[in-house]
Amino acid sequence: MPRPWTGKAPLLSKKEKERKKKIRLFQPLGEDSSPPAGVAKVLEMAGRRPVELGRYIDVRSREEILGEPLTLAEAMALVKPYLSNNRQVNLGRDGLTHNMLELIHSHWRRQEVCKVRCRGVPTVDMNNVCYHLEEKTGGKIIRRTGGIVYLFRGRNYNPRTRPRYPVMLWKPAAPVYPKLIQEAPEGLTKEEAEELRQKGQNLLPICKLAKNGIFLSLVKDVRDAFELSHLAKVDCRGLDPSDFKKIGAKLKDLVPCVLLSFDQEQILMWRGKDWKSRYHTSISLVPNISTNDDGTSSYSGETDLSLDSADESSLNKVVSSPKMMSLWKRALESNKALLLDETDLTPDSLLERVEEFEGLSQAAEHSYPPLFLSGTGANDDSDITEYGNNENQVEDNEEYDRDSNDFSEELESSVPFGSLPVDLIAERLHREI
């Protein structure tokens, strides 16, 4: 009875397996290939020659392998097929690992460009990631978009002479780093540090970090926050504890700053006593408007951004046109704008001030000053006396076209006290119908 078909080749017997074994025998080193008469020829079995792993077999330098620099058109032609391709190397929280180097060279065996997608902690310092990618792999970064890097292998790259890296089947032990949070950080006493931590509990975070996100602008955001406050907080809720501690260590070196706490999964930082502003003049939160003799406006603000006992105040002047100043004054006098004198308002108190101002501005907008009419008639413009503030009138009459709309003239001249413009519009439309 024939063997039933199972979809697989039949198994070999023990003798067939021994017959198919092909063991390559080599001539022993240092012996003559032709043995003397009467002596049988002796061969020995040898394995493959050892390969030095992790070292370049190619003796050429990195510049010789890369060849001539790529032109812009060549770089775009190489990158274009991989813009929407999912064949990539993912670089995560652990950074550039040992096995990732072997994976990049495996990609280079079949394609000239390797796409590396970076996420998480390493994206805080992308310049460092790009430097180590070029240094360890020997390639050249030809395009960088956000957290995606395109790595070119070189014009003269030979896959057969590429470096060999052993595959690591386990994660090496993490090194022991010094303690990031200290009870008395550098430049502060223990009491001052506790006071800053108490202030930081009510401080709003400048941003919220997402898990496996791209944090390219985090360093810049922290530096900008230090221009207006001596404390800054970053919300890291949802991240692994080891991740936001690594981010804090990177911010400490890149900003630079002093780490105060990691409580409630938030990074609290102090800018330090040696902090210097990136601008020539300090930034004022609430400017004080004043008019100079030459008609220009100056905004002066005193900032309390330093923690030292000797607070420094500076003036920040912005020259503006007299017309703009007149518009500002008119808006303040007509209750269409409000100048806040207090800077330490809580969100609730600020909302109350806004609601109160909104009610006052609406009342001022929908009400008119009283009109005293003479006995001769209401149409005589010479007998109408208006009691109000004449300084609010527009001096530059060229901006308005008086003859463009007769209906607007009627609104300005014949609106009685206590009525709204919408009432007059509705009455006129009713008469026309």
C-alpha positions in Angstrom: 0.0 0.0 0.0 1.5 3.3 -1.0 2.3 6.0 1.6 -0.5 8.5 2.0 0.2 12.1 1.0 0.6 14.3 4.0 2.0 17.4 2.3 5.5 16.8 3.6 8.5 14.8 2.4 9.0 11.4 4.0 11.3 11.1 6.9 14.8 9.7 6.3 16.0 6.7 8.0 19.1 6.6 10.2 21.3 5.1 7.5 20.1 7.7 4.9 20.9 10.5 7.4 24.4 9.2 7.9 24.9 8.8 4.2 23.9 12.4 3.5 26.2 13.8 6.1 29.0 15.6 4.3 31.8 16.4 6.6 34.6 18.4 5.0 38.1 17.2 6.0 41.1 19.4 5.8 44.8 18.7 5.5 46.6 19.2 8.8 48.7 22.3 9.0 52.5 21.8 8.8 52.3 18.4 7.1 53.2 17.3 3.6 50.2 16.7 1.4 51.8 13.5 -0.1 52.4 11.0 2.7 55.2 8.4 2.4 54.6 5.0 0.9 52.8 2.6 3.1 51.3 5.3 5.3 47.6 6.1 5.0 46.6 9.7 4.4 45.3 11.3 7.5 42.8 14.2 7.3 41.2 16.1 10.2 37.8 17.7 10.6 37.8 21.5 11.1 35.0 24.0 11.6 34.6 27.4 10.1 37.3 29.9 10.6 36.6 32.3 13.5 35.3 35.8 12.7 36.1 38.8 14.9 32.7 40.1 15.9 31.9 43.8 16.3 34.9 44.9 14.2 35.1 46.2 10.7 36.5 43.6 8.3 36.7 46.3 5.6 39.9 48.1 6.1 38.6 51.2 4.3 37.9 54.4 6.3 34.4 55.8 6.8 34.9 58.6 4.3 36.0 56.1 1.6 32.9 54.0 2.2 30.6 57.0 2.1 32.2 58.3 -1.1 31.3 61.7 -2.6 28.6 63.7 -0.8 25.1 63.3 -2.2 23.5 66.1 -4.1 20.0 67.4 -3.0 18.3 65.7 -5.9 20.0 62.3 -5.1 19.1 62.6 -1.5 15.4 63.3 -2.3 15.4 60.4 -4.8 16.7 58.0 -2.1 14.3 59.2 0.6 11.1 59.4 -1.5 10.4 55.6 -1.6 10.6 55.3 2.2 8.4 58.3 3.2 5.3 56.1 3.3 7.1 52.7 3.9 6.6 50.9 7.2 9.9 49.0 6.9 11.9 50.8 9.7 13.9 50.5 12.8 12.1 51.6 16.0 14.3 53.4 18.6 12.5 53.6 21.9 13.1 54.4 25.6 16.4 52.4 25.8 18.0 54.4 23.0 20.5 52.9 20.5 20.9 49.3 21.7 23.4 46.6 20.7 21.0 44.6 18.6 19.8 47.7 16.8 23.2 48.1 15.1 22.9 44.6 13.6 19.4 45.4 12.5 20.4 48.5 10.7 23.1 46.6 8.7 20.5 44.0 7.9 18.4 46.7 6.3 21.4 48.0 4.4 21.9 44.6 2.8 18.8 45.1 0.6 18.3 48.9 0.5 20.6 51.9 0.5 18.6 53.9 3.1 17.5 52.8 6.6 14.5 54.5 8.2 14.8 55.0 11.9 11.8 56.2 13.9 12.6 57.6 17.4 10.0 57.8 20.2 10.1 58.6 23.9 13.0 59.7 26.0 15.7 59.9 23.3 13.8 62.6 21.4 14.6 65.1 24.1 18.1 65.4 22.6 17.9 64.4 19.0 21.3 65.8 18.2 22.9 63.3 20.5 20.9 60.4 18.8 22.0 61.5 15.3 25.6 61.7 16.4 25.7 58.2 17.8 23.8 56.8 14.9 26.5 58.1 12.5 29.3 57.2 14.8 28.3 53.6 15.6 27.0 52.5 12.2 29.3 54.5 9.9 26.4 55.8 7.8 25.3 59.4 7.0 22.0 61.0 7.9 20.6 62.6 4.7 17.2 63.7 6.1 15.7 64.3 9.5 12.0 65.1 10.0 10.8 65.3 13.6 11.6 62.0 15.2 12.3 60.2 11.9 15.8 59.8 10.6 16.9 58.5 7.2 20.4 56.8 7.4 22.4 56.4 4.2 24.8 53.5 4.0 27.3 55.0 1.6 28.2 54.8 -2.1 30.8 52.2 -1.7 29.2 50.0 1.0 29.7 46.3 0.7 27.3 44.0 2.6 29.8 41.1 2.6 32.4 43.1 4.5 30.0 44.7 6.9 30.7 44.6 10.7 29.5 41.6 12.7 27.7 42.1 16.0 26.7 39.2 18.3 23.0 39.1 19.2 22.4 39.8 22.9 19.6 37.7 24.2 19.3 39.5 27.5 19.3 43.1 28.7 22.5 44.2 30.4 22.3 45.5 34.0 21.5 49.2 34.3 24.4 51.3 35.6 24.0 53.0 39.0 23.6 56.7 38.7 23.9 59.3 41.5 20.7 60.5 43.2 19.0 63.1 41.1 16.8 64.7 43.9 18.7 66.0 46.9 17.3 67.4 50.1 19.5 70.5 49.8 20.3 71.1 46.1 23.2 73.1 44.9 22.9 76.8 45.8 20.0 76.2 48.2 19.6 75.4 51.9 17.2 72.7 53.1 14.6 75.3 54.2 14.8 77.2 50.9 14.4 74.0 49.0 11.3 73.0 51.0 9.8 76.5 50.4 10.3 76.2 46.7 8.7 72.7 46.7 5.7 74.2 48.5 5.3 76.9 45.9 5.7 74.3 43.2 2.6 72.4 44.4 0.3 75.2 43.2 2.3 75.9 40.0 0.6 75.0 36.7 2.7 72.7 34.4 3.9 74.2 31.2 3.1 71.0 29.1 1.8 67.5 29.4 4.1 64.7 28.0 2.4 61.8 26.3 3.6 58.2 26.4 6.0 57.4 23.5 5.7 61.0 22.3 8.2 63.3 20.5 9.7 65.9 22.9 11.7 67.9 20.4 10.7 71.3 21.8 10.8 70.4 25.5 14.1 72.0 26.3 13.1 75.3 24.5 9.8 75.3 26.4 11.5 75.0 29.8 14.0 77.8 28.9 11.1 80.1 27.9 9.3 79.3 31.1 12.4 80.3 33.1 12.3 83.7 31.5 9.0 84.5 33.4 9.4 82.4 36.5 12.1 80.9 38.6 10.2 77.6 38.8 8.9 75.3 36.0 6.9 72.1 36.1 6.3 69.4 33.5 3.4 67.0 33.8 4.5 63.4 33.2 1.4 61.5 34.4 1.0 58.2 32.4 4.7 57.8 31.8 6.9 55.1 33.3 8.7 56.3 36.4 12.1 55.5 34.9 11.1 57.5 31.8 10.4 60.8 33.4 13.5 60.4 35.6 15.6 60.0 32.5 13.9 63.1 31.0 14.7 65.0 34.2 18.3 64.0 34.0 18.5 65.2 30.4 16.8 68.5 31.2 19.3 69.0 34.1 22.2 69.0 31.6 20.6 70.6 28.6 18.7 73.6 30.0 20.5 73.6 32.6 18.5 73.6 35.8 18.2 72.1 39.3 15.8 69.3 39.9 13.6 69.7 43.0 11.1 66.8 43.0 9.4 64.1 41.0 6.3 64.1 43.3 2.9 63.3 41.7 4.6 62.2 38.5 5.6 65.8 37.8 9.1 67.2 37.3 9.7 70.4 39.3 12.7 72.4 38.4 14.5 75.6 39.6 16.5 77.7 37.2 19.4 78.2 39.7 21.2 81.2 41.0 23.6 81.4 38.1 20.8 81.7 35.5 21.1 84.4 32.9 18.4 85.6 30.6 18.8 85.0 26.9 17.5 88.5 26.2 19.2 91.8 26.8 16.2 93.2 28.7 13.8 91.4 31.1 10.3 90.5 30.0 7.5 92.4 31.7 4.2 90.7 32.5 2.1 93.8 33.1 3.4 97.0 31.3 2.8 100.5 32.6 1.7 102.8 29.8 3.1 106.3 29.8 3.5 109.0 27.1 6.8 110.7 26.4 7.4 114.3 25.4 7.9 113.4 21.8 4.5 111.8 21.5 5.7 108.2 21.6 4.5 105.6 24.1 6.7 103.6 26.5 5.9 100.4 28.3 7.8 100.1 31.5 7.6 96.9 33.6 9.3 95.8 36.8 9.9 92.1 36.9 10.5 90.0 40.0 12.0 87.0 38.4 15.0 86.5 40.5 15.1 84.6 43.8 18.0 86.5 45.2 17.5 89.1 48.0 18.6 91.9 45.7 15.8 92.1 43.1 16.8 93.8 39.9 14.2 95.9 38.0 14.6 96.9 34.4 12.6 99.0 31.9 11.4 97.6 28.6 10.4 100.3 26.1 8.4 99.8 23.0 7.9 102.8 20.7 4.4 103.1 19.4 2.7 105.7 17.2 0.5 108.4 18.8 -2.5 107.1 16.9 -2.2 103.7 18.5 -1.9 105.4 21.9 -5.0 107.4 21.3 -6.9 104.2 20.4 -5.6 102.5 23.6 -6.7 105.6 25.7 -10.1 105.7 24.0 -10.7 102.0 24.6 -9.9 102.4 28.3 -12.0 105.5 28.7 -15.0 104.0 26.9 -14.9 100.9 29.1 -14.0 98.6 26.1 -10.7 97.6 27.6 -9.5 96.9 31.1 -5.9 97.3 32.5 -5.1 94.9 35.3 -2.9 96.2 38.0 -2.6 92.9 39.9 -0.4 90.1 38.5 -0.9 87.4 41.2 -4.6 86.6 40.4 -5.8 83.1 40.6 -7.9 81.7 37.8 -11.1 82.0 39.8 -10.5 85.7 40.7 -9.4 86.4 37.1 -12.7 84.9 35.8 -14.6 87.1 38.3 -12.9 90.2 37.0 -13.6 89.3 33.4 -17.3 88.6 34.1 -17.6 91.9 36.0 -15.9 93.8 33.2 -18.1 92.1 30.6 -21.3 93.3 32.4 -20.0 96.9 32.6 -18.9 97.0 29.0 -22.2 95.7 27.8 -24.1 98.3 29.9 -21.9 101.1 28.6 -22.3 99.9 25.0 -26.1 99.7 25.0 -26.8 103.0 26.8 -26.7 106.7 25.6 -26.2 110.0 27.4 -29.3 112.1 28.0 -30.4 114.6 25.3 -31.9 118.0 26.3 -34.1 119.3 23.5 -35.2 122.9 23.1 -38.9 123.8 22.7 -38.5 124.7 19.0 -38.3 121.1 17.8 -36.2 118.0 17.8 -34.9 118.5 14.3 -33.0 121.7 15.1 -29.4 120.6 15.5 -28.3 123.9 16.9 -30.5 123.7 20.0 -29.4 120.2 21.0 -26.9 120.2 23.9 -25.3 116.9 24.8 -23.7 116.5 28.2 -20.9 114.0 28.0 -17.2 113.6 27.4 -16.3 115.3 24.1 -12.8 113.9 24.3 -14.0 110.5 23.1 -14.9 111.9 19.7 -12.8 110.9 16.8 -10.6 113.7 15.7 -9.5 112.2 12.4 -12.7 112.6 10.3 -11.0 111.3 7.1 -11.4 107.7 8.3 -15.2 107.9 8.1 -17.4 108.5 5.1 -20.3 110.6 6.2 -22.3 110.4 2.9 -22.0 106.6 2.6 -25.0 105.7 4.7 -27.9 108.1 5.6 -29.3 105.5 8.0 -26.2 105.7 10.3 -26.7 109.5 10.5 -30.3 108.9 11.7 -29.0 106.5 14.3 -26.5 109.0 15.7 -29.0 112.0 15.8 -32.4 110.6 16.7 -31.9 107.9 19.2 -33.7 108.7 22.4 -32.5 107.8 25.9 -33.1 104.3 27.0 -33.6 102.7 23.6 -31.3 100.4 21.7 -30.1 100.7 18.1 -31.8 97.4 17.3 -35.2 98.9 18.3 -34.8 101.7 15.8 -33.7 99.3 13.1 -36.7 97.0 13.8 -39.1 100.0 13.7 -37.8 101.3 10.4 -38.0 97.9 8.8 -41.5 97.5 10.0 -42.5 100.9 8.5 -40.9 99.9 5.1 -42.9 96.6 5.1 
